[in-house]
Every structure is written in structure tokens, then in C-alpha cells.
Amino acid sequence: MGTGLREANVVTAAPGEERSPALALVNTRRLSAGGEVDDLADATGRLGLPATLGADELRRVTELRAAVRELLAALTEDRAPSADAVETVNAAARADAAAPQLAWPRREWRSTRPGSLEEALATLARDAIDVVTGDLAPLVRPCEAHGCVRFFLREHARRRWCSTTCGDRVRAARHQRLVVERRG
Ligand SMILES: [Zn+2]
């Protein structure tokens, strides 16, 4: 985890990330002009993950992230996701159970493994299952900006990009193309 200002890492959350931690997880992997950027280490708190992840934990989180990405991609491409991705998400979702616990005089549903990585991964995996099977599913869209790999929830019919940065980039490229065409 770095400190100080890293210009390349300043990116706004995509629409819908506040409604779906699984979407936020997927979007921690993105592309920039300099290549692939991984924001996972900076996003652990936001995603309910332990602040620091060991190598094995990091591998499990990135595996789940790749599997959730595959679910979102399959959803938007109108195909079935790979069996591996489904199994990875299902395994994470069942690795922690919620049980009714008595907090006299109330009943509360609590994790059977509170504070564990399993609890955090299960929460993310269950959210992914909710997203692809529930009301949000028709809203999931890939960003249409060239070279962007993020997804967002299209809450406004005309939205095509995950961020104003991507929208501006597309508009700038279009403008550039027009200028070139006029010259030619
Ligand atoms: Zn984008």
C-alpha cells in the first residue's frame, strides 16, 4: 500500500458501486494509459475486507474478483458464465453461515465466523449472486469507453460510461477523429 499522491490512481467510483460491494470489488481492477491498475489494496476497508491481506488471502480475494467479473460479463453478453466462476462464487458464499442468535430479547442474524476473511468473502459473493439474479441484473453494463474494463449500473437510460473520465476520453477521441477527417 502506497502513500502520497498517485495521480494514476485517482478514479471515481462507478455508478452502482455504492449499491453493490461485488461491483466495487470487480472495479478494483482497471486499465489506465500506463497499463493495468489494481486498486484492491486501497479498497479493502470499503469492501469489508481485512485492512491487510497476506499472499494466500490476496489470492482468494482476486480469485473471487475474477469469478464475479466473469458473472457480470456473462450477464451482459447474454451467455452462461463458466462453471468454474459459478463454483468459486458458490464456495465463497457458503464458506460462512449466518445463524439466528439470541440477543435478549431480540433475535439477530450473525455470522458464524465474525471478523474472518470467510465472512467478508461470503458477503461479497452473496451480493454478486443477488446482483446477477435480482432487480439490478438488467442494469449491469460494461463501460463502453475503449480500453476500459469496468462495469456500472445504468441507472439513467443514456449512461454509457463508468465515469466522467471515460466519457471525456471518448468525447476527446471523437473530436480528434473529426479534426483528422476534416484535414484529410
Ligand atoms: Zn470506463
Residues whose N, C-alpha, C, O or C-beta is under 5 A from the ligand:
A	BS01	ZN	C143 A145 C148 R150 W161 C162 S163 C166
